[in-house]
Amino acid sequence: MARITAGVATSHVPAVGAALDNGKSHEPYWAPLFAGYQWTKDWEETQQPDVVILVYNDHASAFDMNIIPTFAIGCAEEFGIADEGWGPRPVPIVKGHAELAWHIAQSCILDEFDMTILNRLEVDHGLTVPLSLMFGQPGQWPVRVVPIAVNVVTYPPPSGNRCWLLGEAIARAVESFPEDLNVQIWGTGGMSHQLQGPRAGLINKPWDMKFLDDLTRDAEGLRTKPHIEYLREAGSEGIELVMWLIMRGALGRGARELHRHYHVPGSNTAIGHIVLEPAA
């Protein structure tokens, strides 16, 4: 059967992708940020996952105010690269795993999660930047991807607990898939940042570090963290961190930290990254 072997979380800042695409990753400003991902790049080569379930949020590329799904799953064979206003990123087409995606959609819907099914989807930096951070700049991505898009842009976003429960439902779906697959689940977005208003540029390192700690030490507490705390402590875009809880929920009650990286600033954002595995 398929199995979830690890969880990965990372920020997905668009400027990080631009730095890679324009050959700036070794410049003094960017080098410390990218250095923190080298451990994971090496680790991924040893793990060789077949599929990544990649949880991200769309940035007005595939959705707008006319269509706002809370949870959506990409079930296509491949996903094009969105033009976010300066042309599509020069990265490979993202190959899907339609059979697994449809199985997850069916399982989660019958498990009482109302998933929007996407048979055509162009993906933006929210999905492609994490792939670049973990796999570099290959001619084609070494994994197939099942995109899970979450609304954290327009009120109301889902609660942390609802995201955790979706992670549990995804884990049940994967475990019931008959093909032998090595599956990872990634949560993306965050950490603390605010892009507009009088608090633009906000970064709260102590809060971010505690969030990273609590993924293994007090995950139950993260489940019940209210939206207002994300807004107050992590800025208006800090709510993206609820997507990490889908990843964390899929790993079960216990998880072990393998690697952590935290760097500020990455553009105007606190860059966070963690690798977890399910507890034995």
N, C-alpha and C positions, 0 to 999 in steps of 0.2 A: 504494500500500500504506500501511498505518498505520505511524507512526514515533514513537519516543520522542524528544521534542525537549528535555526538561529534567528535572532531578531536584530536588525540594524536600524539605527535612527541617525538622522543627520539634518542639518539645515539645508535649504535649497536656494540660496541667494543667487539671483540672476547674474550679478557681477562676478561671481565665482566662475560660472560658465564662460563669461566673456574673457576673463583672465586666461583660462585654458585655451580658448579658441584663438586668442590673439598672441599666444606665446609669451605671456607675462607671468606664468606661474613660478618662475625662478627669481623674479624681481624681489628686492628686499621687503616690500610691503606684503607680498603674497606668499613668499616662500614658507614662513612659519605656519601659515594656515594649511597649506597643502602637505607639509611634512607630517602633520598629525594623522593623515589618512594613509600614509605609506604602510603602516602595520596592517591595516585592513585590506589594502590592495594585495599585499603578500599573502594574507590569510585567505582571501577569496580564491587565489590561485590553488591553494591546497584544498579548499572546500568544494570547489567546482559545483555550485548549485545548478540544478536544471531549470528551475523557475524562481523568479522573485515576484511575490505579491507586493506591489509597490503602492503604498498609501500616500496620497499627495492631494494638494488642492489646485484647481484650475485658476488661472489669473486672467479671467475674461478672454480666454482664447477659444475654448470650446463652448462655454456657457456665458450667458449674460443675464440681465434682469428679467428676460422673458422666460427663462428656464433655469430653475435653481433646485437641483436635486440635492437632498441631504447626503445620501450615499448612492454612488453610481459605480458600476463595474464594466470595464471594457472587455467585450467578448469577441473581438475581431481577431483575425489572423495576424494583422500588423497594424501599426499606428504611425501615422505621419508626424512630422515635426512641425509645430505651429510657427507661423510668422507672428512674432510679438511686437512688430513695428519696425524692426531693423533687419528683417529677413530671418528665415529659419536658422537655427543653430546648425553648423556643419558637422552633424553627428549622424550615425547610422539610423535608418528606419528601425523602430522598435518592433521586434517580433513578438506576437502574442502566443498564448497557449489556449486556443479557443475551447478545446474540450474541457480542460480544467476550469476555465472561467465560467463556462455554462454550468458545470457541475456545482461550483461555488454559488452561482446565482440561484440555481434551483434549491440547493440545500438551505441557503440563508433565507430565501423567501418562504420556504416551508417551515423554517425555524422562526418565522414571524418578523423578519427584517424586510422592509419594503425597499428593495434594491432597484434602482433604475438601470436598465440594461442598455448598453451602448454598443451598437454594431458598427459604428463609424466614429472615430475620435482622433483628433490631432492633439498631441501632448506638448506641453510647454516646459519651461525651465523647472517647474516644480517636480517633474519626473525625470527630465534628462540630466539635470545637474547632479543628482545623487548617483546616477549611473556613471557619469564621468568621474566623480570622486572615487568610486570603488573600482572602476575598470579602466580608467585612463582614456586613451583616444584610439581604440581598436578600429579595424576596418568594419567589423560587425560586432554587436554586443554578444558576449559569450553566454547569455542566458535569455530565456523567454520571459516575458513580463505579463502579469495580470494587473492592470491598473485599477486601483480603487480610489475614486475621486470623492472628496468630502467637502461639504460647504462650510468653510470657516471665514468666508468673506462677507456674507450678508446675514444679518440677524434674522432668525435665531440659529446659531450653530448647535450641533448636537452636544450633549453633556459628556463629560469625561467618562461617566459610568456607562452611558449608551455606547460610546466608542469601545470601551473595554469589553462589553458584552458582544459587540460585533466581532471583535477579535476572537473571542471564545467560539462564536458561531463559525467563523472562517476556519478555525482549527478543527472543529468537528467535520466540516465539509472536506478539508484536505485529507483527514484521516480516513474518510470513507471513499476516497477516490482510489480505484483499484490499481492504477499504474504505479510502478515503483519510481517515485520521484523524490529528489532532494530539493526541498522547498525552503526558501527563506522568506521572511516577511519584514518589510522595511516601513518605518514611520518617518515622515519628513516634515520639514517646516521649522519655524522658530530659530533660535531661542528668543530671548527678550529683544524686542525691537518695536519702534513706532516710527512710521514713515511720514506723519503729517501732524499739524497742530503745534501747540506750544511745547509739547513734550517730545517732538520729533528728535530722534537720535537717542532716546532712552535705552540704556542697557543696565540690567540689574544682575550683576555677577553672583552675589550671594544667593539670590532666589534661584537663578539658573542652576547653580551647583547643588543646591538642595533638591531640585527637581531630578537631576541626574542621580543623586544618592538614593532618592526615594523609589526609583525604578526597581531597585532590588531590596531596599530596607523598609519602605513603607508604601508599597504599591496600593494597598487598600486606601490609604489617605489620598493618593492621587485621584482615585476613582471619584471621590466626593468633592474635589476642589471646585468651588463655584466659578462661573464665568467671570464674576466681578473681580475675583482675585487675579486671574490672568490679566484682565484689563488694567487693574491698579498697579500690579507689581511687575508685569512683563510687557506692558504697552499694548496698543490696540491690535498689533499683529501677533502678540504672544499667544493668542488663542489657538494658533496653529499647532501648539504642542498637544492638544487633545488627540491629534492624529498619531502621536507616539503611543498613545494608550491602546489603539487598535493593535499595534505591534505587540505591546506588552501583554495585553489580554490573551493573545494567541499563544503565548509561551506557557500559560498556566500560572498557578499561584506562586511558584518559586522560579527564580531566574538567577543566573550567575553572570557577573560582569567579566568580560574578557579584555576589553579595551575602552579607553575614554580619551576624548580630545576636546578641549575648550579653548577658543581663541577669540579675542576682540581686538579691533573690530574687523569684520569682513564686510566691506562697504560700510553701512551704518547698522550692522546687525551683530549680535553675539552668535558666534558659530559654535554649535554643539554637535557632538558625535559620540555614539556609544554602540558597542557590540555586546549582545547578550546571548546566552544559550539557556535552554530550559534546564531547570534543576533536575538532577538525576532522581 
